[in-house]
Amino acid sequence: MRFLLLIALIAAVISLVGAWAIVRLSHRFKLYPGIRERDVHTRPTPRLGGIAIVVGVLTGLAVASQISWFRPVFADPWPVLAIAAAALIMLAIGVVDDILDLDWVTKLAGQLLVGGFLAWAGVQIVSLPVGPGEGITVLSPTLSLIITILAVVLVMNAVNFIDGLDGLVAGVTLIAGGVFFAYSYILSTSTGQSAFNLASMVMAVLLGATLGFLPFNWHPAKIFMGDGGALVIGMLMAVSTVTVTGQIDPASIGSEQLLPAFIPLMLPFAVLIVPLMDFGLAVLRRLRAGKSPFSADRLHLHHRLLDMGHSHFHAVLIFYGWTAVVAVGTLAFMFVDWRIALGGVSAGLVLCAIVTLAPLSRRKRVESAAQRAPHPDAQLAQYDPLDAAAPPIDHEPDPRDAPVADTTEENRRS
């Protein structure tokens, strides 16, 4: 564990220093794009933070290659080299997209190629921890290739889709990745396998690099990770998921737990529940509108939270809460009685729902008060009473502050 923490710390320091340097250089040479209609921020901000994250990750992997405890991982260096190359490719695609705004076909083609390259290099799902007999289903080469590519592309886009608020992707990655790292580490040690495996190593350096980047990405952000950072984070999370799925024999987890064989399948989806939900809703919404599923809009979950009346900071914390409840709750099924785990998850979901919907209750009270007002202001007559009550919550100009036209002379004429 100490050496996993060491490479995570090194990745964090490199990412922190790299983010600071990129911020300075970006402002000096004006390396930042203009503000788009769907953006939440109000001032031009550099979007090259993905470079700092990738440099931190690659540095952590390089240091790990020199530590004897990671020797089994580097006995066959090809998968690690493929992961590093894939990270650089996705970073390049993301940076070009941040600068030139690539069309979705080009980006999707690059993602499919990277997914295929990783599968060809041996980073693929070869078995699933469900099935008859030993509880393992070995996939055919073709099915393994298809599932791996789909998993990589799905997670990359899911993570990229929620990258709309300061610190959102970085924080969700730390929570989800931390839970998955704990899962991988605990299962490896409890089943007699080495904790120094590919999944744990990749997740450790990713968590470190993301943690080092977060101080510069916290609201108000000094730098964004951009598509380059979000796509790389999604790819590395997918790599860890693909690597660990099928690695553990479900029979070794313990038959006294609830559906232990399904935990390796449930957890990857649980830790990414918020990005995957946002991705699914966005695709359905755009297809129904006759648009490309990868076209940009301002209807993501984080935009909706802002429109409900949440502040930027509160919206980010709500995402953190949903991610933590589902991810930690799913992991709890491995260690406690299923009734206790289910009760904890249910209580956490109810609490998150109450916090999420709280602004609607507040707005309803304000709207009701406005409707019951005995002598509403004359200026409010031109507005719907419900809308007139909303601006103080939505941080928009209050129509009641607008000047009232003098109608005295007009009334005398009539």
C-alpha positions in Angstrom: 0.0 0.0 0.0 2.8 2.4 0.8 4.2 2.2 -2.7 0.8 2.7 -4.2 0.4 5.8 -2.1 3.9 6.9 -3.1 3.2 6.9 -6.9 -0.1 8.6 -6.2 1.7 11.3 -4.3 4.2 11.8 -7.0 1.5 12.0 -9.6 -0.3 14.6 -7.5 2.8 16.8 -7.1 3.6 16.7 -10.8 0.0 17.5 -11.7 -0.2 20.4 -9.2 3.0 22.0 -10.5 2.0 21.3 -14.1 -1.4 23.0 -13.6 0.3 26.0 -12.1 2.7 26.3 -15.0 -0.1 25.9 -17.6 -2.2 28.6 -15.9 0.8 31.0 -16.1 1.7 30.2 -19.7 -2.0 30.3 -20.9 -2.5 33.8 -19.5 0.8 35.0 -20.8 0.2 33.8 -24.3 -3.6 34.0 -24.2 -4.1 30.3 -24.7 -7.8 30.2 -23.9 -10.9 30.1 -26.1 -13.9 32.4 -25.9 -17.0 31.7 -23.8 -19.6 29.5 -25.5 -23.3 29.9 -25.0 -23.6 26.7 -23.0 -20.7 27.6 -20.7 -21.4 28.4 -17.0 -18.3 30.5 -16.4 -18.3 34.2 -17.3 -14.6 34.9 -18.0 -12.2 33.2 -20.4 -10.4 30.3 -18.7 -7.6 28.0 -20.0 -8.7 24.5 -21.0 -5.4 22.8 -21.2 -5.5 21.2 -17.7 -5.6 17.8 -19.2 -1.9 18.1 -20.1 -1.0 18.5 -16.4 -3.1 15.4 -15.5 -1.6 13.2 -18.2 2.0 14.3 -17.3 1.2 13.4 -13.7 -0.2 10.0 -14.6 2.8 9.2 -16.9 5.3 10.3 -14.3 3.6 8.1 -11.7 3.7 5.1 -14.1 7.4 5.8 -14.9 8.3 5.8 -11.2 6.3 2.6 -10.6 8.3 0.9 -13.3 11.4 1.4 -11.1 9.9 0.0 -7.9 10.5 -3.8 -7.4 7.0 -4.3 -6.0 5.5 -3.5 -9.3 7.8 -5.9 -11.2 4.9 -8.4 -11.9 2.9 -5.6 -13.6 5.9 -4.7 -15.8 6.8 -8.3 -16.6 4.8 -7.8 -19.7 5.2 -4.0 -20.3 3.1 -3.9 -23.4 -0.3 -3.3 -21.7 1.2 -0.4 -19.7 2.8 1.1 -22.8 -0.5 0.8 -24.6 -2.3 2.6 -21.8 0.3 5.4 -21.9 0.1 5.7 -25.7 -3.7 5.7 -25.5 -3.7 8.5 -22.9 -1.4 10.6 -25.1 -3.7 10.0 -28.2 -6.9 10.9 -26.3 -5.1 14.0 -24.8 -4.1 15.1 -28.3 -7.7 14.6 -29.6 -9.1 16.5 -26.7 -6.7 19.4 -26.9 -7.4 19.8 -30.6 -11.1 19.7 -29.9 -10.8 22.3 -27.2 -8.9 24.6 -29.7 -10.6 23.8 -33.0 -13.9 22.3 -31.9 -13.8 19.0 -33.8 -17.0 17.4 -35.2 -18.4 14.5 -33.2 -17.7 11.9 -36.0 -13.9 12.6 -35.7 -13.9 12.4 -31.9 -16.0 9.2 -31.9 -13.7 7.6 -34.5 -10.7 8.4 -32.4 -12.3 6.9 -29.3 -13.2 3.7 -31.2 -9.6 3.4 -32.5 -8.2 3.9 -29.0 -10.6 1.3 -27.6 -9.7 -1.1 -30.3 -6.0 -0.5 -29.7 -6.3 -1.1 -26.0 -8.1 -4.4 -26.6 -5.5 -5.4 -29.2 -2.8 -4.7 -26.6 -4.4 -7.1 -24.2 -6.3 -4.6 -22.0 -9.7 -6.2 -22.5 -12.5 -8.1 -20.8 -11.7 -11.7 -21.3 -14.3 -13.1 -18.8 -17.3 -12.1 -16.7 -17.7 -13.2 -13.1 -21.1 -14.9 -13.7 -22.1 -18.1 -15.2 -22.7 -21.8 -14.4 -20.3 -24.1 -12.7 -17.3 -22.0 -11.5 -19.2 -18.8 -11.9 -17.0 -17.6 -14.8 -18.1 -17.0 -18.4 -15.1 -16.8 -20.8 -15.9 -14.5 -23.7 -15.0 -15.3 -27.3 -12.3 -13.0 -28.9 -14.8 -11.2 -31.0 -17.2 -10.6 -28.1 -14.4 -9.6 -25.8 -13.2 -7.0 -28.4 -16.7 -5.5 -28.9 -17.5 -5.3 -25.1 -14.1 -3.7 -24.4 -14.4 -1.1 -27.1 -18.0 -0.2 -26.0 -17.0 0.0 -22.3 -14.1 2.3 -23.1 -16.1 4.6 -25.4 -19.1 4.7 -23.1 -17.1 5.7 -20.0 -15.0 8.2 -21.8 -18.1 10.0 -23.1 -20.0 9.7 -19.8 -17.2 11.4 -17.9 -16.8 14.0 -20.6 -20.5 14.9 -20.6 -20.5 15.9 -17.0 -17.5 18.2 -17.3 -19.5 21.4 -17.0 -18.9 22.7 -13.5 -15.7 23.7 -11.6 -14.3 20.6 -9.8 -17.1 18.3 -10.9 -15.3 15.7 -12.9 -12.2 15.8 -10.6 -14.3 15.3 -7.5 -16.5 12.6 -8.9 -13.3 10.8 -10.1 -11.8 11.0 -6.6 -14.9 9.5 -5.0 -15.7 6.9 -7.6 -12.1 6.0 -8.3 -11.3 5.9 -4.5 -14.1 3.4 -4.0 -13.0 1.3 -7.0 -9.4 1.4 -5.8 -10.5 0.1 -2.4 -12.5 -2.6 -4.0 -9.6 -3.7 -6.2 -7.1 -3.6 -3.3 -9.2 -5.4 -0.8 -10.2 -8.2 -3.2 -6.7 -8.7 -4.4 -5.3 -9.1 -0.9 -8.2 -11.2 0.5 -7.9 -13.7 -2.4 -4.2 -14.1 -2.1 -3.3 -12.1 -5.2 -0.8 -9.2 -5.3 -2.1 -5.8 -4.5 0.4 -4.4 -7.0 -1.7 -5.2 -10.1 -2.4 -3.1 -13.2 -5.8 -1.9 -12.1 -4.6 -0.7 -8.7 -1.6 1.0 -10.2 -3.5 2.8 -12.9 -6.2 4.0 -10.4 -3.6 5.1 -7.9 -1.8 7.4 -10.4 -5.1 8.7 -11.7 -6.3 9.6 -8.3 -3.1 11.3 -7.5 -3.0 13.3 -10.7 -6.7 14.3 -10.3 -6.1 15.3 -6.6 -3.1 17.5 -7.6 -5.2 19.2 -10.3 -8.3 19.9 -8.2 -7.0 23.0 -6.3 -6.7 24.9 -9.6 -10.0 23.5 -10.8 -12.0 24.3 -7.7 -14.7 27.0 -8.0 -13.9 29.6 -9.2 -11.6 27.6 -11.5 -8.3 29.0 -12.7 -8.1 26.2 -15.3 -10.3 23.6 -16.8 -9.2 20.0 -17.7 -11.0 20.4 -21.1 -11.9 17.5 -23.3 -8.3 16.3 -23.2 -8.4 15.8 -19.4 -12.0 14.4 -19.2 -11.5 11.9 -22.0 -8.2 10.6 -20.5 -9.8 10.3 -17.1 -12.7 8.4 -18.6 -10.3 6.1 -20.5 -8.2 5.3 -17.4 -11.3 4.6 -15.3 -12.5 2.3 -18.1 -9.1 0.6 -18.2 -9.1 -0.1 -14.5 -12.7 -1.5 -14.7 -11.9 -3.7 -17.7 -8.7 -4.9 -16.1 -10.2 -5.9 -12.7 -13.5 -7.4 -14.1 -13.0 -11.1 -14.4 -9.7 -10.9 -12.5 -11.3 -12.1 -9.2 -13.0 -15.4 -8.7 -16.4 -14.6 -7.3 -16.5 -17.8 -5.3 -13.7 -16.5 -3.2 -15.6 -13.5 -2.0 -17.8 -15.4 0.4 -21.1 -17.1 -0.2 -22.7 -15.4 2.9 -22.8 -12.1 1.1 -25.7 -11.0 -1.2 -25.0 -11.9 -4.8 -21.2 -11.7 -4.4 -20.7 -12.8 -8.0 -22.4 -9.7 -9.3 -20.4 -7.1 -7.3 -17.6 -7.0 -10.0 -20.3 -6.2 -12.5 -22.4 -3.8 -10.4 -19.6 -1.7 -8.9 -18.1 -0.3 -12.2 -21.6 1.0 -13.1 -22.3 2.1 -9.5 -19.2 4.3 -9.2 -20.0 6.0 -12.5 -23.8 6.2 -12.0 -24.0 10.0 -12.3 -21.9 10.3 -15.5 -23.7 7.3 -17.1 -27.1 8.7 -16.2 -26.3 12.1 -17.7 -24.9 10.4 -20.8 -28.0 8.3 -21.3 -30.4 11.1 -20.8 -28.4 13.4 -23.1 -28.4 10.8 -25.9 -32.1 10.1 -25.6 -32.9 13.8 -25.5 -30.9 14.6 -28.6 -32.1 11.7 -30.6 -35.7 12.6 -29.9 -34.9 16.1 -31.1 -33.5 14.7 -34.3 -29.9 15.8 -33.4 -26.6 14.0 -33.2 -26.3 12.2 -29.8 -22.9 14.0 -29.4 -24.1 17.5 -30.2 -23.6 20.1 -27.4 -26.5 21.6 -25.4 -27.2 23.2 -22.1 -29.5 20.6 -20.7 -27.2 18.4 -18.8 -27.9 17.4 -15.2 -25.6 20.0 -13.8 -27.3 22.7 -15.9 -30.7 21.6 -14.6 -29.4 21.9 -11.0 -28.4 25.4 -11.6 -31.7 26.2 -13.3 -33.5 24.8 -10.2 -31.8 27.4 -8.1 -28.8 25.6 -6.7 -25.6 27.6 -6.6 -22.5 26.4 -8.5 -20.9 25.0 -5.3 -24.1 23.3 -4.1 -24.7 21.7 -7.5 -21.2 20.2 -7.4 -21.7 18.9 -3.8 -25.0 17.3 -4.8 -23.2 15.3 -7.6 -20.6 14.3 -5.0 -23.3 13.1 -2.7 -25.1 11.0 -5.3 -21.9 9.4 -6.4 -20.7 8.6 -2.9 -24.0 7.1 -1.8 -24.3 4.7 -4.8 -20.6 3.8 -5.0 -20.0 3.2 -1.3 -23.4 1.6 -0.9 -22.7 -0.9 -3.6 -19.3 -1.8 -2.0 -21.0 -2.2 1.4 -22.9 -5.2 0.1 -19.6 -7.1 0.2 -18.9 -6.5 3.9 -22.2 -6.2 5.7 -25.5 -7.9 5.8 -27.5 -7.0 2.7 -30.4 -5.6 4.7 -28.0 -3.2 6.5 -26.4 -2.2 3.2 -29.8 -1.7 1.5 -31.1 0.4 4.4 -28.0 2.6 4.3 -28.2 3.1 0.5 -31.9 3.9 0.7 -31.4 6.4 3.5 -28.6 8.1 1.5 -30.7 8.3 -1.6 -33.6 9.8 0.2 -31.4 12.4 1.8 -29.8 13.2 -1.6 -33.2 13.6 -3.2 -34.4 16.0 -0.4 -31.3 18.2 -0.9 -31.6 18.1 -4.6 -35.3 19.1 -4.7 -35.0 21.7 -1.8 -34.9 24.8 -4.1 -38.2 23.7 -5.7 -39.9 23.6 -2.4 -38.5 27.1 -1.5 -39.6 28.4 -4.9 -43.1 27.0 -4.4 -43.4 28.9 -1.1 -42.3 32.1 -2.7 -44.7 31.7 -5.7 -47.6 30.9 -3.4 -46.9 34.0 -1.3 -46.8 36.1 -4.5 -50.1 34.7 -5.6 -51.8 35.4 -2.2 -50.6 39.0 -2.1 -53.7 41.2 -1.5 -52.4 44.2 -3.5 -49.7 43.0 -5.9 -47.5 45.7 -7.3 -48.8 47.2 -10.5 -45.5 46.4 -12.3 -46.0 42.7 -11.6 -49.2 42.6 -13.6 -47.3 42.2 -16.8 -45.5 39.2 -15.5 -46.9 35.8 -14.5 -47.0 35.7 -10.7 -45.0 32.5 -10.7 -42.3 33.9 -12.8 -42.2 37.1 -10.9 -41.4 35.2 -7.7 -38.6 33.2 -9.3 -35.9 35.7 -10.1 -34.6 36.2 -6.5 -33.8 32.4 -6.5 -32.5 32.2 -10.0 -30.1 35.2 -9.4 -31.7 37.1 -12.3 -32.9 40.8 -12.2 -36.0 41.1 -10.1 -38.8 42.6 -12.3 -40.1 44.4 -9.2 -36.9 46.6 -9.4 -37.8 47.8 -12.8 -39.0 51.4 -13.1 -42.8 51.9 -13.3 -44.0 54.0 -16.2 -46.0 57.1 -15.2 -49.5 56.6 -16.4 -51.1 59.6 -14.7 -51.4 61.8 -17.8 -52.6 58.9 -19.9 -55.4 58.2 -17.4 -56.5 61.9 -17.4 -56.8 61.8 -21.2 -59.0 58.8 -21.2 
